[in-house]
Amino acid sequence: MCTQPAKQVYLVTWTSGPDNRLTSSFCKAVTLALDIIEQRYEPGVVITTSGIPKFYSNGLDLDHVRATPGFFKNYMYPLWHRLLTYPMPTVALVNGHGFAGGFLVAMMHDYRIMNPHKGYLCMNENELGAPLRRPMASIFREKVSPQTYRKMILEAHRFKALEAMQEGVVDWLGGLDEALAHIDEFKLVQKSQKGVSGRVVYGHLKAEMWRETVNYLLEWSEDAMLWQQNEHQHDVETKKRERKVQEWEKSKAKL
C-alpha cells in the first residue's frame, strides 16, 4: 500500500504475513511500487515500513529461495539495486524486528529511523550457518565502522534502537511523525529535484557512493560463479586438512 502522509512524501507499507519474509512476489511488488512512484508521481521522498507491528522484515524465506531458480538474480538483487540507486531519498522506517535479509533491505535505504521501544536489527547468519554473499557483506563495509561490522557479523549482535543509532547503523529514533520531521529538517524532498543543469543526479550520486555494492548486484553471474568456486575450494581445503591431521595422528601413535 502506498499513501502520502505529506506532500511529495510516499509511504510504502508492506504487509506479507506472518513476518514479511522476502519472497519473489514480495520483491516484485516492492520494486513495482518504486517504479510506479518514479514514473507517475512528482519527485520526493520514499519511506518504507511494515504493516505488521512486530516485524519490519524477518529476512529471506529460505525454503522459497531454494525452490525458486534465480532468486537472487531475478528478484532480490534487483530490489536491492533499485533501493540503493533510487533517484529520490529513501527512508527505512524500522517499526519492528529486522533480521538478516530484512536488515539488508533497510541498509539499502539512504536513511534509517527505528522504533525506540521495540525491535532488533540483527545479522544472524553465524547462528544460521549461512555465509554472506558479496553484496551482503559489502554494503556493511561501505556504511558502518569496522568495529560495528565485526560485532554485527561475527557476534550476530542484536542491536536495539539506541545502540543502533550510537553505532551509526540507524540515523534517527522514532516513528512516522519523527521521520516526517527529519525529512522536513533536512529538506529531503528538494534533493530529488532538478539541479541547475536541469538534471536529476541524486540516483547517479548514490550509484557512485556505493559503487562496490552496486557492481556486485549487477554482476550476479560472477557472484554466483564465485560463490560456487568458494564452496568447492572450501571442501577441497577441508579434506586436505583432514588428511594432514590423520597423518599426524598416525605418526603420533607410532611414537
C-alpha positions, 0 to 999 in steps of 0.5 A: 500500500502506498499513501502520502502522509505529506506532500511529495512524501510516499509511504510504502507499507508492506504487509506479507504475513506472518513476518514479511519474509522476502519472497519473489512476489514480495520483491516484485511488488516492492520494486513495482511500487518504486517504479510506479512512484518514479514514473507517475508521481512528482519527485520526493521522498520514499519511506518504507515500513511494515504493516505488521507491528512486530516485524519490519522484515524477518529476512529471506524465506529460505525454503522459497529461495531454494525452490525458486531458480534465480532468486537472487538474480531475478528478484532480490538483487534487483530490489536491492539495486533499485533501493540503493540507486533510487533517484529520490531519498529513501527512508527505512522506517524500522517499526519492528524486528529486522533480521538478516535479509530484512536488515539488508533491505533497510541498509539499502535505504539512504536513511534509517529511523527505528522504533525506540521501544521495540525491535532488533536489527540483527545479522544472524547468519553465524547462528544460521550457518549461512555465509554472506554473499558479496553484496551482503557483506559489502554494503556493511563495509561501505556504511558502518565502522569496522568495529560495528561490522565485526560485532554485527557479523561475527557476534550476530549482535542484536542491536536495539534502537539506541545502540543502533543509532550510537553505532551509526547503523540507524540515523534517527529514533522514532516513528512516522511523525519523527521521520516526517520531521527529519525529512522536513529538517533536512529538506529531503524532498528538494534533493530529488529535484532538478539541479541547475543543469536541469538534471536529476543526479541524486540516483547517479550520486548514490550509484557512485557512493556505493559503487562496490555494492552496486557492481556486485548486484549487477554482476550476479553471474560472477557472484554466483560463479564465485560463490560456487568456486568458494564452496568447492575450494572450501571442501577441497581445503577441508579434506586436505586438512583432514588428511594432514591431521590423520597423518599426524595422528598416525605418526603420533601413535607410532611414537 
